Amino acid sequence: MRALAVALTAPDLIGAAAALCSMTSFAPQIVKIWREKDAAAVSLKMYLITVAGFGLWVAYGVMIGRWPLIAANLVCLGMAALVLALRIRYAHRSNRPRGA
């Protein structure tokens, strides 16, 4: 059986690196919110727009049939949506004094 060889071009490598950076960029924020149970510093409007933007990127990827674009943006959409959900969940705690 012959191994499938994939030749990656410079644009492929740059795109993969960009996708990896985008996908992992949300992890520190998620961990911080989860540990502290506080999302006071997270902008609700920014994450509403971010989630909408990633949703549009996914739709665009589907329309042009590019699975790498779809996959990377689905991951980013999920992580941004998680930050948004945590922001909403811990919104009531953000107004309390520390230690309360």
N, C-alpha and C positions, 0 to 999 in steps of 0.2 A: 504494500500500500504506500502510496506516495504522500509525503507530508505537504500540507497546503502552505505555500510560501506567500507571505504578505510583504510587499515592499512599501515601507512607510516613507513618505516624502517629507520634506521640511514643513510644509503646511499641515500635514497630518500630525506630526510631532508637536508643533506649536498649538494646534487645536486640542490635542489630547492634554497637553500641559495646562492650557487655559481652562479646559473642562474640569480637570483635577483640582486646580486652584479654586475655581468657582464652587465646586461641590464641597470641598473641605472648609471653605471660609466660614460657613455657618456653625461648624462644630464648637468652636470656643464659646460663642454666644449661647448656644444651647446648653452646654455644660455649666456655664456660669449661672444662667437663670435657674437651671435644675438644682444646683447645689445651694444657691442662696434663697431660692423660692421668692425672688424679687426681680421684677422686670421694669422698675420705675424708669430706668435709663433707656429703655427701648422705645423708639418712636413708632407709635401705632400707625400713623399715616404713611411712614416710610415703608413699613412691612406690608401694608395693604397694597401699596403701589408695586412693591417688589413681587408679591405673590401674583398680582395681575400680570405683571411683565413676564414672569416665567410661564404663566399660563398661556400667554400669547406666543411666546417662543415655542412652546410645545405644539400649539395649533399650527404655527408656521412650519415647523418641522414635519408634522403630519401632512400638511398640504403639499410640501415639496418632496416628501418621501425620503427624508434623511434620518435614518435611525440613530446615528451618533448624536445629532442635534436633539432629537426627541429624548433619548436616554439621559443625556447630561442635564437637560432642562427639567426632566421629570424628577431627577434626584434633587436638583436645586429647588424646584417647586415644593417638594415634600419637606425639605429642611427649612425653607423660608416659612412655609405654612405652620411647621412645628413651633418656630420662634413666635409667630403671630398668635398661635393658640396659647402658648405659655404666657405671652404678654397679656392676653385677655384673661386667662385664668388667674394670674397673679396681680391683676390690676387693683383689686380691692386691698391687697396687702401693701401696695406701693404707697398708699396714703397714710399708713400707720407709722408711728414713731418706731425707730429701731428698738428691738428688745421687747416689743409688745406682742 
